[in-house]
Amino acid sequence: MSIPRPSGPSGAYFEQMGVTAEVVRRVLSAALSRGGQDCDLYFQHSAATTVSLTDGKVSQAGTHVDLGMGVRVVVGDQVGYSYSEDLSADALIAAARAAAEIAGTDSSRSPQPLRIAGLPDYYPVVRPWETVDMGGRVALVRDWEQRAFASDNRVKRVNAYLSDAASIVMIVRPDGRLVEDWRPMTSAFVQCTVEENNRRESNNYNVAARAGLEFYSEDRQARMVREAVERSTFQLAAGKPQAGEMPVVLAAGPSAILLHEAIGHGMEADFNRKKISIFSDKMGKRIANEHITIVDDGTIAASRGAINIDDEGNASERTVLVEEGVLRSYLHDEISARHFGVDPTGSGRRQSFRHAPLPRMRATVMENGPHTPEEIIASVDRGIYCISFGNGQVNIGGGDFAFYMKHGYLIENGKLTKPIKDVNIIGNGPEALARVEMVGNDLKIDEGGWTCGKDGQGVPVSQGMPTVKVSSLVVGGVG
């Protein structure tokens, strides 16, 4: 099952489920009945289909469907939240009254008449998933498996996975705004296990986008399989570097996970409103060299982090966080925007109707600088070159981080030499940003299926950066 793009006017999709304009008015009135300053209703219907193949057999194939409404009532910086998986009028009104208890007064106000808001389209789909049957999906993952086995006789096991999903969300506000957004998503990965000389290694490569079947071009399918095999076989010959503090060169693309975690979270305005972030007193100040500009962009077409609107009903945008080294903006939802006296940046996001929105990243990107990747590598006498990362940990307050580099190379006398893997990299986000000496001209938006976690919620994100040289970070390895 897949949810097709609605063909009717905004609001019509949920109206066929009984959520009429009159029901919406009654729910909004209930949410505002105890004196709440603001509120929002978030309706969502989603469906996700997954297929996975293990040991030559389909190990999973199915569809998950979810439906419900969340209601948030805001009083200052406080939030009352409730949700219902039942879209009957009585259930929705009961949820609204529960959320309204945060206010606790007898005053109320009436919502304005509904008005439909138009949207851009940052995720056009050419080949919709509802035109692809389960057999077509299984054929794709089986082909990826066979390609991997055929590419290298050291490949002993392959896992292949494909998912496609779509959500219809409708957001309604007391000022009359009603916006409806159809949000597609697809992701896939190939994981290989290889063996040689009694040594066994595994690695994978994954891709994701807000797109249809057209996303899986022949080039992308071939790259996904090739990278999964090559990353796995790479590890057969890889070792660990000598531990110590040294220059680190971050490869374009996937290395942006460090940008996202070590720096991006500190730019989210709720952390700064609460004075938790290390950047809370840095607005308008220089925090990096003049070659560094960092944006968070929800408008990159078809990217995993793209959104036409945020989950408060505000327009998505390209937000400049750092401009030529100077901190210019945080990522704002409506609560933080009111606190700082600025406009929201379209960054209020939530995992589902069961969650209240928070300031979140969309696609966090460091823009191009003046250097070539070759001259950046040539500038390092002894250091490491990082290609891909696994998990990491970040302390938002202090900015300290630890990341797990999955694979890369030693840099010796300005050249890439020995392959290395499984290396911990330790540093401090603001300090690492200040230590960026060279920024490449090869910006790459990573195509991987990144999900950002915060306060128990996961949302899809993208990230990207050019090749970057950090003058010094602590690198774990052999003693």
C-alpha positions as CSV (number, residue, x, y, z in Angstrom):
1,M,0.0,0.0,0.0
2,S,1.2,3.5,-0.8
3,I,-0.6,6.8,-0.3
4,P,-0.9,8.7,-3.6
5,R,-0.6,12.5,-3.9
6,P,-4.1,13.9,-3.2
7,S,-5.7,15.3,-6.3
8,G,-8.4,17.4,-4.4
9,P,-8.1,20.8,-2.7
10,S,-6.3,21.1,0.7
11,G,-8.5,19.8,3.5
12,A,-10.5,17.4,1.3
13,Y,-8.3,14.4,2.2
14,F,-9.2,14.4,5.9
15,E,-12.7,15.6,5.2
16,Q,-13.5,12.3,3.7
17,M,-12.6,10.8,7.1
18,G,-15.2,12.9,8.8
19,V,-12.8,15.8,9.7
20,T,-15.0,18.6,8.3
21,A,-14.5,22.4,8.7
22,E,-17.1,22.4,11.5
23,V,-15.2,19.6,13.4
24,V,-12.0,21.4,13.0
25,R,-13.6,24.6,14.4
26,R,-14.9,22.7,17.4
27,V,-11.5,21.1,18.1
28,L,-9.7,24.4,17.9
29,S,-12.3,26.0,20.2
30,A,-11.8,23.2,22.7
31,A,-8.0,23.7,22.6
32,L,-8.4,27.4,23.3
33,S,-11.1,27.0,25.9
34,R,-8.8,27.4,29.0
35,G,-7.0,30.5,27.8
36,G,-4.2,29.1,25.7
37,Q,-2.2,31.7,23.8
38,D,-1.9,29.6,20.7
39,C,-2.5,26.0,19.5
40,D,-2.1,23.8,16.5
41,L,-3.8,20.7,15.1
42,Y,-1.6,18.1,13.3
43,F,-3.4,15.4,11.3
44,Q,-1.4,12.6,9.8
45,H,-2.0,9.5,7.7
46,S,1.0,7.6,6.7
47,A,1.9,4.2,5.1
48,A,5.3,2.6,4.7
49,T,6.2,-0.5,2.7
50,T,9.4,-2.4,3.3
51,V,11.1,-5.4,1.6
52,S,14.3,-7.0,2.8
53,L,16.4,-9.9,1.6
54,T,18.7,-12.0,3.7
55,D,20.6,-15.2,2.6
56,G,18.8,-15.2,-0.7
57,K,15.3,-15.2,0.9
58,V,12.8,-12.5,1.5
59,S,13.0,-12.0,5.3
60,Q,10.5,-9.1,5.5
61,A,7.8,-7.7,3.3
62,G,4.9,-5.7,4.6
63,T,3.2,-2.3,5.0
64,H,2.6,-0.3,8.2
65,V,-0.2,2.3,8.3
66,D,-0.6,5.0,10.9
67,L,-3.4,7.6,11.4
68,G,-4.2,10.2,14.0
69,M,-4.2,13.8,15.2
70,G,-2.0,15.7,17.7
71,V,-3.0,18.9,19.4
72,R,-0.7,21.3,21.1
73,V,-1.7,24.2,23.3
74,V,1.0,26.9,24.1
75,V,1.1,29.2,27.1
76,G,4.4,31.2,27.1
77,D,7.1,28.6,26.9
78,Q,4.9,25.8,28.3
79,V,3.2,23.2,26.1
80,G,0.2,21.0,26.7
81,Y,0.1,18.1,24.3
82,S,-2.4,15.3,23.6
83,Y,-3.1,13.0,20.6
84,S,-5.8,10.7,19.4
85,E,-5.7,7.7,17.0
86,D,-9.4,8.1,16.6
87,L,-10.6,10.8,14.3
88,S,-14.2,10.9,15.5
89,A,-15.3,14.4,16.6
90,D,-15.7,13.4,20.2
91,A,-12.2,11.8,20.4
92,L,-10.6,14.9,18.9
93,I,-12.4,17.3,21.2
94,A,-11.4,15.2,24.2
95,A,-7.7,15.3,23.2
96,A,-8.0,19.1,22.7
97,R,-9.5,19.6,26.1
98,A,-6.7,17.5,27.7
99,A,-4.0,19.7,26.0
100,A,-5.9,22.8,27.1
101,E,-5.4,22.0,30.8
102,I,-1.9,23.5,30.5
103,A,-3.6,26.9,30.6
104,G,-6.0,26.5,33.5
105,T,-8.1,29.7,33.2
106,D,-11.7,30.2,32.2
107,S,-10.9,32.7,29.4
108,S,-11.2,31.6,25.8
109,R,-11.1,32.9,22.3
110,S,-12.6,31.9,19.0
111,P,-10.6,30.6,16.0
112,Q,-10.7,32.5,12.7
113,P,-12.5,31.1,9.6
114,L,-10.3,28.6,7.7
115,R,-8.3,29.8,4.7
116,I,-6.3,27.4,2.5
117,A,-2.5,28.2,2.2
118,G,-0.6,27.2,-0.9
119,L,2.7,25.3,-0.9
120,P,5.8,25.0,-3.0
121,D,6.8,21.5,-4.2
122,Y,10.3,20.5,-3.2
123,Y,9.6,16.8,-3.8
124,P,8.2,16.2,-7.2
125,V,7.8,12.5,-7.9
126,V,8.0,11.1,-11.5
127,R,7.3,7.4,-10.9
128,P,4.9,7.0,-7.9
129,W,5.3,4.0,-5.6
130,E,1.6,3.1,-5.9
131,T,2.4,2.0,-9.5
132,V,5.0,-0.5,-8.2
133,D,3.7,-3.9,-7.0
134,M,5.4,-6.0,-4.3
135,G,6.9,-8.2,-7.0
136,G,8.7,-5.2,-8.5
137,R,10.1,-4.3,-5.2
138,V,11.4,-7.8,-4.5
139,A,13.0,-7.9,-8.0
140,L,15.0,-4.8,-7.1
141,V,16.5,-6.1,-3.9
142,R,17.2,-9.5,-5.4
143,D,19.0,-7.8,-8.3
144,W,21.2,-5.8,-5.8
145,E,22.0,-9.1,-3.9
146,Q,23.1,-10.8,-7.1
147,R,25.2,-7.9,-8.3
148,A,27.1,-7.9,-5.0
149,F,27.8,-11.6,-5.1
150,A,28.9,-11.4,-8.8
151,S,31.3,-8.4,-8.1
152,D,33.7,-10.1,-5.7
153,N,34.1,-13.8,-4.7
154,R,35.0,-12.7,-1.2
155,V,31.4,-11.6,-0.6
156,K,29.8,-14.4,1.4
157,R,26.6,-12.8,2.6
158,V,24.4,-9.9,1.4
159,N,21.5,-8.1,3.1
160,A,19.4,-5.9,0.8
161,Y,16.6,-3.5,1.9
162,L,14.1,-1.2,0.2
163,S,11.5,1.1,1.8
164,D,9.0,3.5,0.4
165,A,6.6,5.7,2.4
166,A,4.3,8.6,2.2
167,S,2.5,10.8,4.6
168,I,-0.4,13.2,4.3
169,V,-0.3,15.9,7.0
170,M,-2.8,18.7,7.6
171,I,-1.9,21.5,10.0
172,V,-4.6,23.9,11.2
173,R,-4.0,27.1,13.3
174,P,-6.3,29.5,15.2
175,D,-5.5,32.3,12.7
176,G,-7.4,30.3,10.1
177,R,-4.4,28.8,8.3
178,L,-4.9,25.3,6.9
179,V,-2.1,23.6,5.0
180,E,-1.9,20.1,3.7
181,D,1.3,18.5,2.6
182,W,2.0,15.1,0.9
183,R,5.5,13.8,1.9
184,P,7.0,10.9,0.0
185,M,10.2,9.1,1.2
186,T,12.3,6.1,0.0
187,S,15.4,4.5,1.4
188,A,17.5,1.5,0.5
189,F,20.8,-0.2,1.6
190,V,23.0,-3.1,0.7
191,Q,25.2,-4.7,3.4
192,C,27.9,-7.1,2.6
193,T,29.9,-9.6,4.7
194,V,33.2,-10.6,3.2
195,E,35.9,-13.2,4.1
196,E,39.6,-13.6,3.3
197,N,42.3,-15.5,5.1
198,N,40.0,-16.3,8.0
199,R,39.2,-12.6,8.5
200,R,35.6,-11.5,8.3
201,E,34.3,-7.9,7.8
202,S,31.0,-6.2,7.1
203,N,30.0,-2.8,5.9
204,N,27.1,-1.2,4.0
205,Y,26.0,1.7,1.8
206,N,22.6,3.4,1.9
207,V,20.7,6.0,0.0
208,A,17.5,8.0,0.6
209,A,15.4,10.7,-0.9
210,R,11.9,12.2,-1.1
211,A,11.3,10.6,-4.4
212,G,9.7,7.8,-6.4
213,L,11.1,4.8,-8.3
214,E,13.0,7.3,-10.6
215,F,15.5,7.8,-7.7
216,Y,16.9,4.3,-8.3
217,S,18.7,5.1,-11.6
218,E,21.1,2.6,-13.0
219,D,24.0,4.7,-11.8
220,R,22.7,5.0,-8.2
221,Q,21.9,1.3,-8.0
222,A,25.4,0.4,-9.3
223,R,27.0,2.8,-6.9
224,M,25.1,1.5,-3.9
225,V,26.2,-2.1,-4.6
226,R,29.8,-1.1,-5.5
227,E,30.3,1.0,-2.4
228,A,28.9,-1.7,-0.1
229,V,31.3,-4.2,-1.6
230,E,34.3,-1.9,-1.6
231,R,33.8,-0.6,1.9
232,S,33.5,-4.2,3.2
233,T,36.6,-5.4,1.3
234,F,38.5,-2.2,2.3
235,Q,38.3,-3.3,5.9
236,L,40.1,-6.6,5.2
237,A,43.4,-4.7,4.8
238,A,42.7,-1.7,7.1
239,G,44.3,-1.1,10.5
240,K,44.4,1.7,13.1
241,P,46.7,4.7,13.2
242,Q,48.9,5.8,16.1
243,A,46.9,7.6,18.6
244,G,47.4,11.3,19.3
245,E,46.5,14.8,18.4
246,M,46.9,15.5,14.7
247,P,45.3,17.3,11.6
248,V,42.2,15.7,10.3
249,V,40.9,16.0,6.8
250,L,37.1,15.4,6.4
251,A,36.1,14.1,3.0
252,A,33.2,15.8,1.2
253,G,29.7,14.4,1.8
254,P,29.3,11.9,4.7
255,S,31.7,13.7,7.0
256,A,29.0,16.3,7.4
257,I,27.6,14.1,10.2
258,L,30.2,15.8,12.4
259,L,28.9,19.2,11.2
260,H,25.4,18.1,12.0
261,E,26.1,16.7,15.5
262,A,28.9,18.8,16.8
263,I,27.7,22.2,15.5
264,G,24.2,21.9,14.1
265,H,22.5,20.9,17.3
266,G,24.1,23.8,19.1
267,M,22.3,26.1,16.6
268,E,18.8,24.9,17.5
269,A,17.1,27.8,19.3
270,D,15.6,25.9,22.2
271,F,19.0,25.0,23.5
272,N,20.0,28.7,23.2
273,R,16.7,30.0,24.7
274,K,17.5,27.8,27.7
275,K,21.2,28.9,27.7
276,I,22.3,25.3,27.3
277,S,24.1,25.7,24.0
278,I,27.8,26.8,23.8
279,F,26.6,29.2,21.1
280,S,24.0,31.0,23.3
281,D,26.1,34.1,23.8
282,K,27.8,34.1,20.3
283,M,25.2,35.7,18.1
284,G,26.8,38.2,15.8
285,K,30.3,37.1,16.8
286,R,33.0,35.5,14.8
287,I,33.1,31.7,15.5
288,A,35.1,30.5,12.4
289,N,37.3,31.8,9.6
290,E,36.0,33.8,6.7
291,H,35.8,30.8,4.4
292,I,33.1,29.1,6.4
293,T,29.4,29.6,5.7
294,I,26.9,27.1,7.1
295,V,23.2,26.9,6.1
296,D,20.3,24.8,7.1
297,D,18.2,24.3,4.0
298,G,14.8,22.7,3.8
299,T,14.4,23.6,0.1
300,I,16.9,21.2,-1.6
301,A,14.6,19.4,-4.0
302,A,14.1,15.7,-3.3
303,S,16.6,15.6,-0.5
304,R,15.7,13.5,2.6
305,G,15.6,16.7,4.7
306,A,13.4,18.7,2.4
307,I,10.1,20.0,3.7
308,N,7.5,22.2,1.9
309,I,6.3,23.5,5.3
310,D,7.4,22.7,8.8
311,D,5.2,20.9,11.3
312,E,3.8,24.2,12.7
313,G,2.6,25.2,9.2
314,N,5.4,27.7,8.5
315,A,7.2,27.9,5.1
316,S,10.5,26.1,4.8
317,E,13.5,28.1,3.9
318,R,17.3,28.3,3.5
319,T,18.5,29.6,6.9
320,V,22.0,31.1,7.0
321,L,23.5,30.1,10.4
322,V,27.1,31.1,9.9
323,E,28.0,33.7,7.3
324,E,31.7,34.0,6.4
325,G,32.6,32.9,10.0
326,V,30.0,35.0,11.9
327,L,27.0,33.5,13.7
328,R,23.9,35.0,12.1
329,S,20.9,32.9,13.2
330,Y,19.6,30.0,15.2
331,L,17.0,27.5,14.0
332,H,13.7,28.7,15.3
333,D,10.3,27.2,15.9
334,E,7.5,29.6,17.0
335,I,8.2,29.4,20.7
336,S,11.9,30.3,20.3
337,A,11.1,32.9,17.7
338,R,8.7,34.7,20.1
339,H,11.4,34.6,22.8
340,F,14.1,36.1,20.6
341,G,11.7,38.5,18.8
342,V,12.4,37.1,15.3
343,D,10.5,35.2,12.6
344,P,10.3,31.4,12.7
345,T,12.8,29.8,10.3
346,G,10.5,26.9,9.3
347,S,12.4,24.6,11.6
348,G,9.5,23.3,13.9
349,R,9.5,19.5,13.2
350,R,8.0,16.4,14.9
351,Q,8.3,12.7,14.4
352,S,4.6,12.1,14.1
353,F,1.2,13.3,15.4
354,R,2.2,11.7,18.8
355,H,4.9,14.4,19.4
356,A,5.0,18.1,19.8
357,P,7.3,20.1,17.4
358,L,10.8,21.2,18.3
359,P,13.5,23.3,16.5
360,R,15.2,20.8,14.3
361,M,17.7,20.7,11.4
362,R,16.6,19.9,7.8
363,A,19.7,19.8,5.6
364,T,22.7,21.2,7.3
365,V,25.4,22.2,4.8
366,M,28.8,23.9,4.8
367,E,29.2,25.8,1.6
368,N,32.2,25.7,-0.8
369,G,35.5,27.4,0.0
370,P,38.5,28.3,-2.1
371,H,40.7,25.2,-1.9
372,T,40.9,22.1,-4.0
373,P,40.8,18.7,-2.2
374,E,44.2,17.9,-3.6
375,E,45.9,20.9,-2.0
376,I,44.1,20.3,1.3
377,I,45.6,16.7,1.5
378,A,49.0,18.0,0.3
379,S,49.1,20.5,3.2
380,V,49.2,17.7,5.8
381,D,52.5,16.0,6.8
382,R,50.9,13.5,9.2
383,G,47.3,13.1,9.8
384,I,44.2,11.1,8.8
385,Y,41.6,11.4,6.0
386,C,38.1,10.5,7.1
387,I,35.6,9.1,4.5
388,S,32.7,7.7,6.5
389,F,31.4,7.8,10.0
390,G,29.2,5.7,12.3
391,N,27.6,6.9,15.5
392,G,28.7,9.7,17.7
393,Q,28.0,11.4,21.0
394,V,27.8,15.2,21.6
395,N,27.4,17.3,24.8
396,I,25.3,20.2,23.6
397,G,26.2,22.4,26.6
398,G,29.9,22.0,26.4
399,G,30.2,21.1,22.7
400,D,32.4,18.1,23.4
401,F,32.0,15.2,20.9
402,A,33.3,11.8,20.2
403,F,32.8,10.2,16.7
404,Y,33.4,6.8,15.3
405,M,35.1,6.9,11.9
406,K,34.4,3.7,10.0
407,H,37.0,4.0,7.3
408,G,39.6,6.4,5.9
409,Y,43.4,6.7,5.2
410,L,46.5,7.9,6.8
411,I,48.0,11.0,5.3
412,E,51.8,10.9,5.2
413,N,53.9,13.7,3.5
414,G,50.8,15.1,1.8
415,K,49.7,11.7,0.3
416,L,47.0,9.2,1.2
417,T,48.8,6.0,2.3
418,K,47.5,3.1,4.5
419,P,43.8,2.3,4.9
420,I,42.5,2.8,8.4
421,K,39.2,1.9,10.1
422,D,37.3,2.0,13.5
423,V,38.9,5.2,14.8
424,N,37.5,7.4,17.5
425,I,37.8,11.1,16.9
426,I,37.4,13.4,19.9
427,G,37.1,17.2,20.1
428,N,34.9,20.2,20.9
429,G,32.4,21.5,18.3
430,P,33.2,25.3,18.6
431,E,36.9,24.6,18.9
432,A,36.9,22.3,15.8
433,L,35.0,24.9,13.9
434,A,37.6,27.6,14.9
435,R,40.3,25.2,13.8
436,V,39.1,24.7,10.3
437,E,42.0,26.0,8.2
438,M,41.0,25.0,4.7
439,V,37.6,24.6,3.0
440,G,37.4,22.7,-0.3
441,N,35.5,23.6,-3.4
442,D,33.9,20.2,-3.9
443,L,30.6,20.5,-1.8
444,K,28.7,17.2,-1.8
445,I,25.2,16.7,-0.4
446,D,25.3,13.2,1.1
447,E,22.6,10.8,-0.3
448,G,22.4,8.6,2.8
449,G,19.4,7.9,4.9
450,W,20.2,10.0,8.0
451,T,17.8,10.2,10.9
452,C,18.3,12.8,13.6
453,G,17.4,12.0,17.2
454,K,16.4,14.6,19.8
455,D,14.2,14.3,22.9
456,G,13.0,10.8,21.9
457,Q,12.0,11.9,18.4
458,G,13.6,10.9,15.1
459,V,13.2,13.0,11.9
460,P,14.7,12.6,8.4
461,V,17.6,14.9,7.6
462,S,20.3,15.6,5.0
463,Q,23.7,17.1,5.3
464,G,26.6,18.0,3.2
465,M,30.0,19.7,3.1
466,P,33.1,20.0,1.0
467,T,36.5,18.6,1.9
468,V,37.7,20.4,5.1
469,K,40.9,20.4,7.0
470,V,40.8,20.7,10.8
471,S,44.2,21.7,12.2
472,S,44.0,19.4,15.2
473,L,41.7,16.8,16.8
474,V,42.4,13.9,19.1
475,V,42.5,10.6,17.2
476,G,42.2,7.3,18.9
477,G,44.3,4.4,17.7
478,V,47.1,2.2,18.9
479,G,49.2,3.5,21.8
